[in-house]
Amino acid sequence: AAFHPSTQAASRRQRVLAKIIIDSFQLRLVDLAAVLTMAECMLEAKEGEEVVVVLYAGGAHTQCVERFWRSQGFSGDGLPKRGLVGKEDWDDDEPRGLVLPRYLHDFDQ
């Protein structure tokens, strides 16, 4: 059925579908914001300078952003666990703090 906002209120189904669409859009906006922020940081580096990017985010966001950068030719070559730090699955009561690996303590090494 067509929706006519001037003559009727949205049905429960229409409201639920609208929320799903908005939630999906917002989810991708978080990923886009992360990618753009990283790109901005990378552009501030001098040409030829190595850049280390650390993203602290949930698993779905991390995977999406990682896929994007890898599709652009970036890699974690030479780094353990493909350059990923932390865990993919956490218990509900487990603290989310990260202990950075030694190679992230001094980027000149």
Contacts in CASP RR format, 6 or more apart in sequence:
PFRMAT RR
TARGET T0000
AUTHOR 0000-0000-0000
METHOD contacts of the structure
MODEL  1
AAFHPSTQAASRRQRVLAKIIIDSFQLRLVDLAAVLTMAECMLEAKEGEE
VVVVLYAGGAHTQCVERFWRSQGFSGDGLPKRGLVGKEDWDDDEPRGLVL
PRYLHDFDQ
3 10 0 8 1.000
3 14 0 8 1.000
10 18 0 8 1.000
27 60 0 8 1.000
28 64 0 8 1.000
30 57 0 8 1.000
30 61 0 8 1.000
31 61 0 8 1.000
31 64 0 8 1.000
31 65 0 8 1.000
31 68 0 8 1.000
34 55 0 8 1.000
34 57 0 8 1.000
34 61 0 8 1.000
34 65 0 8 1.000
35 65 0 8 1.000
35 68 0 8 1.000
35 69 0 8 1.000
38 53 0 8 1.000
38 55 0 8 1.000
38 65 0 8 1.000
38 69 0 8 1.000
41 51 0 8 1.000
41 53 0 8 1.000
42 51 0 8 1.000
42 53 0 8 1.000
45 51 0 8 1.000
50 107 0 8 1.000
52 104 0 8 1.000
52 107 0 8 1.000
53 69 0 8 1.000
54 85 0 8 1.000
54 100 0 8 1.000
54 104 0 8 1.000
55 61 0 8 1.000
55 62 0 8 1.000
55 65 0 8 1.000
56 98 0 8 1.000
57 65 0 8 1.000
59 88 0 8 1.000
62 84 0 8 1.000
66 84 0 8 1.000
75 82 0 8 1.000
76 82 0 8 1.000
76 83 0 8 1.000
79 103 0 8 1.000
80 101 0 8 1.000
85 98 0 8 1.000
85 100 0 8 1.000
85 101 0 8 1.000
85 104 0 8 1.000
86 98 0 8 1.000
90 96 0 8 1.000
103 109 0 8 1.000
END
